[in-house]
Amino acid sequence: MNQKWLDKRLLQKAEKDKVPLVFNKFQSQEPQCKFGTAGVCCSICFQGPCRIIPNKTEKGICGANVDQIVARNLLRTAAAGAANHTNHAKEMLQALIEIANSKANDYEIKDIQKLKNFAKLLGKKSNGSTKNIAKAVANEIVKDFRRQRGFFENSEGTYLKWLKIRATEERIKKWDELNILPFNPDAEISQVLHQTSMGNDADPMNLLLTTLKIGLIDGYSGLILSTDLQDIIFGTPTITKAESNLGVLDKDYVNIIVHGHLPLLSQKVVEWADKMNKKAQDLGAKGINVVGMCCTGIELLMRQGANIAGHVLQQEMAIVTGAVDTIVVDQQCIYPSLQEVCKCYHTKLITTIDFVRIPDAIHIKFDIKKANNSAQKIIEVALDAYPRRKKRNIYIPKEKSPLYAGFSVESISEALSKLDNKKPLKPLVDNIINGNIFGIVAIVGCRNVKLKGFPFHEKLTKILISNNILVVGTGCWAHAAAQAGLMTPEATFQYAGSKLKTVLEAIGKANNIPALPPALHMGSCVDNGRIAILLGSIADYLKIPISSLPVAGSAPEYVHEKAVSIGLFFLSLGVATHINPIPPVTGSKYFTKVLTKELEGITGGNVLIGETPKEAAEVIISHIKKKRKLLKLK
């Protein structure tokens, strides 16, 4: 195992403490099922499960062939991913409604101007009290989730309002032509379960079009909606500086890790940690240290400058340090094994969402109306655990890296405005046209144990920026890139190609830093919507489709179903997207061909395959060269 992002002593400590980690469990699963890897097994009905074996069993018991099975499996996976993100958005929508109705007084609306902007886009009044404006905006969003087709006269439009106000006109027209404009996220996801059940849709192309529709649901009722609501409530991120990696834990402090994806409670934990520092000091600690794990951590980083401890594969390792007093989880990407690891130490695991429970963990239900109370209870648990530490069994790796984060579309625009106040996008677009920025690549997604510690994220990022390609990204890529030192001005001088370096240095100096980083941290997984908005803004500025831009996406270590739905969103936008490991569609030659070749003629985007950073970079750069040539750019 290549352990460059892991500390060997920590791995040895885990072995000594008899703690089974994700790496050990992966080894016990090898070799993994080849039928599942190829996407050719079906367990939708109970005549099976069936599997397709070439030249032996060409069809399932019901007669479904390999193309139909692969298509149905992919669609169900995408729907599950979209359900994660739309539920996230609904949590934020509920928060906005409660705040507007004065029932969640522990919160307030931080970005009032952004709220007013959305009111205008939705055709609502943007003057008057903030809470009344919030009610009007929330009511319009609710319509997206209650709209039904055919039950009554529809006076609210036929597709998602949030898509209507956030997508480009060109893309809306394209999706309308393909008949994939979604009308209600919940209804569409429910229909997927019906469409793919035994005895229903058997047309692989029709199933693919529904899969693209699910990508749009994920994009506009999940990603973008979640981000917009979080910005309204917590404030739109601005450029901030912090540190990353397990070294942000501190043996002299009460250490609390917040982990998951939903920032509603974690924001409060940080707030109340500051208020309760004196209690920690009374116990002999210097104070309370709240650090983030995965995307909840990134949300805190983007808005409060909180340090981030690690990505998804480091969640168990953090506990192995012996220095974590409490790990607080909300939803998504949480290993059930955390409680098993916590039992080996003094650490207390706290779950907070009723549908995300882990046996033997402490459950403190999050109630937005009593958020302050929940946060105080969590900190009390950590304070109670702190004296139970076994100090001789603490080992915290020294490694930690500085990073710059907070690159929302607004903060990028603000940074660019220092070069051109009237047309902030002009410096960026001009440098894309002249080739100083050869292209833009979004690297997103998870950290996959299948790669056995190989630093795919880091190596791919370095290759791209050395070729004058600006990298933006989200999710666990952000942890990986930060820990590799790729999110600092110094990285620009060390790794960026000469042309890209010149541009980033000019923007940086205009903003009183040596240079912008060559890898811009745009946020958590749901913040992939920020990338879509940025690309849409560039496309509108140039008056061309997003699919014509010299850009690409990459999910080089994807894990979760969410990553599939995010990838499909970018494919529906017309963005070619590199995916690794190879998705479970290879059992169908037809479906593989459609995704890698024919899809470009449908949406403008296609799947790119590269199993090493070098191969991935080659196909991505080749794609960008093709787009530049079509635009007659050097």
C-alpha positions in Angstrom: 0.0 0.0 0.0 1.3 3.4 -0.9 0.8 5.3 2.3 2.0 8.8 1.5 -1.2 10.3 2.9 -1.2 8.0 5.9 1.1 7.9 8.9 2.8 4.5 9.2 3.0 4.8 13.0 -0.7 5.4 13.2 -1.3 2.2 11.1 1.0 0.3 13.4 -0.8 1.7 16.5 -4.2 0.5 15.1 -2.7 -3.0 14.6 -1.3 -2.9 18.2 -4.6 -1.7 19.6 -6.4 -4.5 17.6 -8.5 -2.0 15.7 -9.8 -3.3 12.3 -9.7 -0.5 9.7 -11.3 0.0 6.4 -8.1 -1.3 4.7 -8.3 -4.6 6.6 -11.9 -5.1 5.7 -11.3 -4.4 2.1 -8.6 -7.1 2.0 -11.0 -9.6 3.5 -13.4 -8.9 0.6 -10.9 -9.6 -2.1 -11.4 -10.8 -4.8 -14.5 -8.7 -5.3 -17.4 -10.0 -7.4 -16.7 -9.6 -11.1 -20.4 -9.7 -11.9 -21.1 -6.8 -9.7 -18.1 -4.9 -11.0 -19.4 -5.3 -14.6 -22.9 -4.4 -13.6 -24.4 -7.7 -14.9 -26.1 -9.1 -11.9 -29.8 -8.4 -11.2 -31.7 -8.9 -7.9 -34.7 -6.7 -8.7 -37.2 -9.7 -8.5 -37.2 -12.9 -6.5 -37.0 -15.3 -9.4 -33.2 -14.5 -9.3 -30.8 -13.2 -8.5 -29.6 -13.5 -12.1 -26.3 -12.9 -13.7 -25.2 -12.7 -17.3 -22.3 -15.0 -18.4 -21.3 -14.5 -22.0 -21.9 -17.5 -24.2 -23.7 -19.3 -21.4 -26.6 -17.2 -19.8 -27.3 -14.3 -22.2 -30.5 -13.3 -20.4 -32.0 -13.3 -17.0 -35.0 -15.5 -16.1 -37.5 -12.8 -17.2 -35.7 -12.3 -20.4 -33.8 -9.1 -19.5 -30.6 -8.9 -21.5 -27.3 -7.4 -20.3 -28.0 -4.0 -21.8 -31.3 -3.7 -19.9 -29.8 -5.0 -16.6 -26.8 -2.6 -16.8 -29.1 0.3 -17.6 -31.5 -0.4 -14.8 -28.7 -0.8 -12.3 -27.1 2.5 -13.2 -30.5 4.3 -13.1 -31.3 2.9 -9.6 -27.8 3.9 -8.4 -28.2 7.5 -9.7 -31.7 7.8 -8.1 -30.3 6.8 -4.7 -27.5 9.3 -5.1 -30.0 12.1 -6.0 -32.2 11.1 -3.0 -29.2 11.9 -0.8 -28.8 15.3 -2.2 -32.5 16.2 -2.5 -33.0 15.2 1.2 -30.1 17.4 2.1 -31.8 20.3 0.3 -35.1 19.6 2.0 -33.3 19.8 5.4 -32.1 23.2 4.5 -35.5 24.2 3.1 -37.1 23.2 6.4 -34.5 25.4 8.2 -35.4 28.4 6.0 -39.1 27.9 6.6 -38.6 27.6 10.4 -36.4 30.7 10.5 -38.9 32.6 8.4 -41.7 31.7 10.7 -39.7 32.6 13.8 -39.6 29.0 15.0 -35.9 28.5 14.7 -34.6 31.5 16.6 -31.1 29.9 17.1 -30.4 30.8 13.5 -30.6 34.0 11.4 -30.3 34.7 7.7 -26.7 35.9 7.0 -26.8 36.6 3.3 -29.8 38.8 2.9 -28.8 40.2 -0.5 -28.6 36.7 -1.9 -32.0 36.0 -0.6 -33.3 39.1 -2.2 -31.7 38.2 -5.5 -33.5 34.8 -5.6 -36.8 36.5 -4.7 -36.3 38.7 -7.8 -35.5 35.7 -10.0 -38.6 34.0 -8.8 -40.8 37.0 -9.5 -41.4 37.8 -5.9 -41.0 41.1 -4.0 -37.5 41.7 -2.7 -38.3 44.5 -0.3 -40.0 44.4 3.1 -39.0 42.3 6.0 -36.3 39.6 5.6 -38.6 36.9 7.0 -41.4 37.7 4.6 -39.0 37.5 1.7 -37.7 34.2 3.0 -41.3 32.9 3.3 -41.9 33.9 -0.4 -38.7 32.2 -1.6 -39.4 29.1 0.5 -42.9 28.8 -0.8 -41.7 28.8 -4.4 -39.1 26.1 -3.6 -41.8 24.0 -1.9 -43.8 24.0 -5.2 -40.9 22.1 -6.9 -41.5 19.3 -4.3 -45.3 19.2 -4.5 -45.9 19.7 -8.2 -47.8 16.7 -9.7 -48.4 15.9 -13.3 -52.0 15.2 -14.4 -53.8 15.5 -11.1 -54.9 19.1 -11.5 -54.5 22.1 -13.7 -50.9 23.1 -13.5 -50.5 26.8 -13.0 -47.0 26.6 -11.6 -45.0 25.7 -14.8 -44.0 22.2 -15.9 -40.5 21.8 -14.6 -38.3 22.7 -11.7 -38.3 26.4 -10.8 -34.8 26.2 -9.4 -33.6 24.7 -12.7 -35.4 27.5 -14.6 -33.7 30.3 -12.7 -30.2 28.6 -12.4 -29.6 26.8 -15.7 -28.6 28.4 -19.0 -31.2 29.0 -21.6 -29.3 26.9 -24.1 -29.2 23.9 -21.8 -32.9 24.2 -20.9 -33.7 24.1 -24.6 -31.5 21.0 -25.1 -33.1 19.2 -22.2 -36.6 20.1 -23.4 -35.7 18.6 -26.8 -34.6 15.4 -25.1 -37.8 15.4 -22.9 -35.8 15.1 -19.7 -36.9 18.3 -17.9 -37.9 17.1 -14.4 -41.1 18.3 -12.8 -40.8 17.1 -9.1 -37.7 15.5 -7.6 -39.5 13.2 -5.2 -42.0 12.0 -7.8 -39.3 11.4 -10.4 -37.2 9.4 -8.0 -40.2 7.4 -7.0 -41.0 6.7 -10.7 -37.5 5.4 -11.2 -38.2 2.6 -8.8 -41.4 1.8 -10.7 -39.7 2.1 -14.1 -36.9 -0.2 -13.2 -38.9 -2.9 -11.4 -39.5 -6.3 -12.9 -41.7 -6.2 -16.0 -41.4 -2.5 -16.9 -39.0 -0.5 -19.0 -36.7 -2.6 -21.2 -35.4 0.1 -23.5 -31.7 0.9 -22.6 -31.8 4.3 -24.4 -35.0 5.3 -22.6 -33.5 4.2 -19.3 -30.4 6.3 -20.1 -32.5 9.4 -20.8 -34.2 8.9 -17.4 -30.8 8.6 -15.9 -29.8 12.0 -17.3 -33.1 13.4 -15.9 -32.1 12.1 -12.5 -28.7 13.9 -13.0 -30.7 17.2 -13.5 -32.7 16.5 -10.3 -29.5 15.9 -8.4 -28.0 19.1 -9.9 -30.9 21.5 -9.3 -33.0 20.0 -6.5 -30.0 18.7 -4.7 -26.6 20.3 -5.3 -27.4 23.9 -6.3 -30.5 24.3 -4.1 -28.6 23.0 -1.0 -25.7 25.4 -1.6 -27.9 28.4 -2.3 -29.9 27.8 0.9 -26.8 27.2 2.9 -25.3 30.5 1.6 -28.5 32.4 2.5 -28.6 31.0 6.1 -24.9 30.8 6.9 -23.4 33.3 4.5 -21.7 33.0 1.1 -18.1 31.8 1.6 -15.2 34.2 1.2 -11.5 33.3 0.8 -10.1 32.0 4.1 -7.0 30.3 5.3 -6.8 27.2 7.6 -4.9 23.9 8.1 -5.6 20.3 7.1 -4.7 16.7 8.0 -4.8 14.8 11.3 -2.1 17.1 12.8 -4.9 19.6 13.4 -5.9 17.5 16.5 -4.2 18.8 19.7 -3.5 16.7 22.8 -3.8 19.7 25.0 -7.4 20.4 24.0 -10.7 18.7 24.2 -11.0 17.5 20.6 -14.4 17.3 18.8 -14.8 16.0 15.3 -17.9 16.9 13.3 -18.4 14.5 10.4 -21.0 14.1 7.6 -22.6 16.6 5.2 -25.2 18.7 6.9 -23.9 21.9 8.4 -26.9 22.9 10.5 -25.7 21.4 13.8 -22.0 21.6 13.2 -22.1 25.4 12.9 -23.7 25.5 16.3 -21.1 23.1 17.8 -18.3 25.5 16.8 -20.3 28.4 18.2 -20.9 26.8 21.6 -17.4 25.4 21.8 -16.2 29.0 22.0 -18.8 29.8 24.7 -17.8 26.7 26.8 -14.1 27.0 26.6 -13.9 27.9 30.3 -15.4 24.5 31.2 -12.7 22.7 29.3 -10.0 24.8 31.0 -11.4 23.9 34.4 -10.7 20.3 33.4 -7.1 21.1 32.7 -7.4 21.4 28.9 -6.4 24.6 27.1 -9.8 24.8 25.4 -12.1 23.0 22.9 -10.8 22.2 19.4 -13.5 21.5 16.9 -12.2 20.1 13.6 -14.0 18.8 10.5 -14.1 15.5 8.7 -15.4 15.0 5.2 -18.0 17.5 3.9 -19.4 18.8 7.2 -15.8 19.8 7.9 -15.5 21.6 4.6 -18.7 23.5 5.2 -17.1 24.8 8.5 -13.9 25.5 6.7 -15.5 27.5 4.0 -17.5 29.8 6.3 -15.7 29.8 9.7 -12.1 28.9 8.8 -12.2 25.7 10.9 -9.4 23.3 10.4 -10.2 20.0 8.6 -8.9 16.7 9.9 -9.3 14.4 6.9 -11.2 12.7 4.1 -13.5 9.7 4.2 -10.7 7.1 4.6 -9.3 9.0 7.6 -12.4 8.9 9.8 -11.3 5.7 11.6 -7.7 6.8 11.7 -8.6 10.0 13.6 -10.1 8.0 16.4 -7.0 5.7 16.5 -4.9 8.8 17.6 -6.6 8.4 21.0 -7.0 12.1 21.2 -10.6 12.5 19.9 -13.0 12.9 22.8 -16.2 13.0 20.7 -17.0 12.4 17.0 -20.4 13.9 16.0 -22.0 12.6 12.8 -25.0 13.7 10.8 -25.6 11.9 7.5 -23.8 10.4 4.5 -20.3 8.8 4.3 -20.3 7.7 7.9 -18.8 4.3 8.4 -20.9 2.0 10.7 -17.4 0.8 12.0 -16.9 4.1 13.8 -18.5 2.8 17.0 -16.4 -0.4 16.8 -13.3 1.8 16.7 -14.6 4.1 19.4 -15.0 1.2 21.8 -11.3 0.7 21.7 -10.7 4.1 23.1 -12.4 6.6 25.4 -14.1 8.3 22.4 -17.8 8.9 22.3 -19.7 8.6 19.0 -22.8 10.8 18.8 -25.4 10.4 16.1 -27.9 13.2 15.5 -30.2 12.3 12.6 -33.1 9.9 13.4 -32.7 7.9 10.2 -28.9 7.6 10.7 -28.3 5.5 13.8 -25.5 3.3 14.8 -25.9 0.6 17.6 -24.4 1.6 21.0 -23.7 5.2 19.9 -25.2 8.1 21.9 -28.1 9.6 20.0 -28.7 13.3 20.5 -31.6 14.2 18.1 -31.0 17.3 16.1 -34.0 19.6 16.3 -33.6 22.9 14.5 -35.9 24.6 17.0 -33.5 23.5 19.8 -30.2 23.6 18.0 -28.3 25.5 20.8 -29.5 22.9 23.3 -28.3 20.0 21.2 -24.9 21.7 20.6 -24.4 22.2 24.4 -25.3 18.5 25.1 -22.7 17.4 22.6 -20.0 19.5 24.1 -20.9 18.2 27.6 -20.4 14.7 26.3 -16.9 15.6 25.0 -16.1 17.3 28.3 -17.1 14.2 30.2 -15.0 12.0 28.0 -11.8 14.1 28.1 -10.7 13.0 31.6 -11.0 9.4 30.6 -8.2 9.6 28.0 -5.3 7.2 28.3 -2.6 9.7 27.7 0.0 7.1 27.2 -2.0 5.8 24.3 -2.1 9.1 22.3 -0.3 9.5 19.1 -1.1 12.4 16.8 0.8 12.6 13.5 2.6 15.9 13.1 1.7 16.4 9.4 -0.6 19.3 8.6 -0.7 21.6 5.7 -1.9 25.1 5.2 -4.6 25.8 2.6 -6.7 28.6 1.1 -10.4 27.8 0.7 -13.7 29.7 0.3 -13.7 29.9 -3.5 -17.4 30.4 -4.1 -18.4 31.8 -7.4 -19.0 35.1 -5.7 -15.5 35.2 -4.1 -13.9 34.2 -7.4 -15.7 37.0 -9.0 -14.7 39.4 -6.3 -11.0 38.4 -6.7 -11.2 38.9 -10.5 -13.0 42.3 -10.0 -9.7 43.7 -8.7 -8.5 43.3 -12.3 -11.7 44.4 -14.0 -14.4 45.9 -11.8 -17.0 46.3 -14.6 -16.5 42.8 -16.1 -15.1 40.5 -13.5 -15.2 37.4 -15.7 -13.2 39.1 -18.5 -9.7 38.5 -17.1 -10.6 34.8 -16.7 -12.2 34.4 -20.1 -9.5 36.4 -21.9 -6.8 34.1 -20.5 -8.8 31.1 -21.5 -9.0 32.5 -25.0 -5.3 33.4 -25.3 -4.2 30.0 -23.9 -2.6 31.2 -20.6 -5.4 29.1 -19.0 -5.5 26.1 -21.4 -8.7 24.8 -19.8 -10.6 24.2 -16.5 -11.0 20.8 -14.9 -13.2 20.1 -12.0 -11.9 17.2 -9.8 -14.5 16.0 -7.4 -15.5 13.1 -5.2 -14.4 10.5 -2.7 -11.3 8.6 -1.6 -11.6 5.0 -2.7 -9.9 2.2 -0.7 -9.7 0.2 -4.0 -6.7 2.4 -4.9 -4.9 1.1 -1.8 -3.6 4.5 -0.8 -2.4 5.5 -4.2 -2.6 9.3 -4.5 -4.7 9.6 -7.7 -6.2 12.9 -6.8 -2.9 14.6 -6.1 -1.0 13.2 -9.1 -3.7 14.1 -11.5 -4.0 17.6 -10.1 -0.3 18.2 -10.4 -0.2 17.0 -14.1 -3.1 19.2 -15.1 -1.8 22.4 -13.4 1.7 21.8 -14.9 -0.1 21.9 -18.3 -1.6 25.3 -17.5 -5.0 23.9 -16.7 -6.8 25.5 -13.8 -8.2 22.9 -11.4 -11.3 23.5 -9.3 -12.8 21.0 -7.0 -14.9 19.8 -4.1 -15.5 17.0 -1.6 -12.7 14.6 -0.4 -10.6 15.8 -3.4 -10.2 19.0 -1.4 -8.8 17.1 1.6 -6.4 15.2 -0.6 -5.2 18.3 -2.5 -4.9 20.4 0.7 -2.8 17.7 2.4 -0.5 17.6 -0.6 0.0 21.3 -0.3 -1.8 22.1 -3.6 -4.1 24.8 -2.2 -1.5 27.5 -1.4 0.2 30.3 -3.3 3.4 28.4 -3.0 1.9 25.5 -5.0 1.4 27.9 -7.9 5.1 28.7 -8.0 6.1 25.0 -7.5 3.7 23.1 -9.8 1.8 25.4 -12.2 2.9 25.8 -15.8 4.5 29.1 -16.6 1.4 30.6 -18.3 -1.0 29.6 -15.6 1.4 30.8 -13.0 1.5 34.3 -14.6 -2.3 34.6 -14.4 -2.6 33.3 -10.9 0.2 35.6 -9.7 -1.4 38.6 -11.2 -4.8 37.8 -9.6 -3.1 37.1 -6.3 -1.1 40.3 -6.2 -4.3 42.3 -6.9 -5.8 40.6 -3.8 -2.7 41.1 -1.6 -1.5 37.5 -1.7 1.5 36.2 -3.7 -0.8 34.2 -6.0 -4.0 32.3 -6.2 -3.6 28.6 -5.6 -3.6 26.5 -8.8 -6.3 24.3 -7.2 -9.3 26.2 -6.1 -11.3 24.7 -3.2 -15.0 25.4 -4.1 -16.6 23.4 -1.2 -18.3 20.2 -0.2 -19.9 17.6 -2.4 -23.2 19.6 -2.7 -21.1 22.6 -3.8 -20.5 20.9 -7.1 -23.4 23.2 -8.1 -21.0 26.1 -7.7 -18.9 24.6 -10.5 -21.9 24.3 -12.7 -22.9 27.9 -12.1 -19.3 29.1 -12.8 -19.2 27.2 -16.1 -22.7 28.5 -17.0 -21.5 32.0 -16.4 -18.4 31.6 -18.6 -20.6 30.0 -21.4 -23.1 32.9 -21.2 -20.3 35.4 -21.3 -18.9 33.8 -24.5 -22.4 33.2 -25.8 -21.7 29.5 -26.4 -23.0 26.3 -24.9 -21.3 24.8 -21.8 -20.6 21.8 -24.0 -18.3 23.9 -26.2 -16.1 25.1 -23.4 -12.5 23.7 -23.0 -13.4 22.1 -19.7 -13.8 18.6 -18.3 -14.6 16.9 -15.0 -13.0 14.0 -13.1 -14.1 11.8 -10.3 -10.9 9.8 -10.0 -11.7 7.9 -6.8 -15.5 7.9 -6.6 -17.2 5.7 -4.0 -20.7 6.9 -3.2 -23.9 6.6 -5.3 -24.0 10.4 -5.0 -20.9 10.6 -7.1 -22.7 8.8 -9.9 -25.6 11.3 -9.8 -23.1 14.2 -9.7 -21.3 12.7 -12.7 -24.6 12.4 -14.6 -25.4 16.0 -13.8 -22.2 17.1 -15.5 -22.7 14.8 -18.4 -26.2 16.4 -18.9 -24.5 19.8 -18.8 -22.4 18.7 -21.7 -19.2 18.3 -19.7 -16.9 15.3 -20.6 -16.3 13.5 -17.3 -13.4 11.2 -16.4 -14.6 8.4 -14.0 -12.4 6.0 -12.0 -12.7 3.2 -11.0 -14.4 2.2 -14.2 -18.2 2.3 -13.5 -20.2 -1.0 -13.4 -21.4 -0.8 -17.0 -18.6 -2.7 -18.8 -20.7 -5.9 -19.0 -22.7 -4.2 -21.7 -20.8 -3.3 -24.8 -23.7 -1.3 -26.1 -24.1 0.8 -22.9 -20.3 1.3 -22.7 -20.3 2.6 -26.2 -23.2 5.0 -25.6 -21.6 6.5 -22.5 -18.1 6.9 -23.9 -18.9 7.9 -27.5 -22.6 8.3 -28.5 -23.6 10.5 -25.5 -21.5 13.4 -26.9 -24.0 13.6 -29.7 -26.9 13.7 -27.2 -25.8 16.2 -24.5 -22.3 17.2 -25.7 -20.6 15.3 -22.8 -19.2 11.8 -22.6 -17.4 9.5 -20.1 -13.6 9.5 -20.2 -11.7 6.5 -19.0 -8.2 6.6 -17.5 -7.0 4.1 -14.9 -3.9 6.0 -14.0 -3.3 9.7 -13.4 -1.2 9.8 -16.6 -3.9 8.1 -18.7 -6.6 10.3 -17.1 -4.6 13.5 -17.8 -4.0 12.4 -21.4 -7.7 11.9 -22.2 -8.7 15.0 -20.4 -6.0 17.2 -22.2 -6.9 15.6 -25.5 -10.5 16.5 -25.0 -9.7 20.1 -24.1 -7.4 20.4 -27.2 -10.4 19.2 -29.3 -12.7 21.8 -27.8 -10.1 24.6 -28.3 -9.6 23.6 -31.9 -13.4 23.7 -32.5 -13.4 27.2 -31.0 -10.4 28.1 -33.2 -8.3 28.8 -30.1 -4.6 28.0 -29.9 
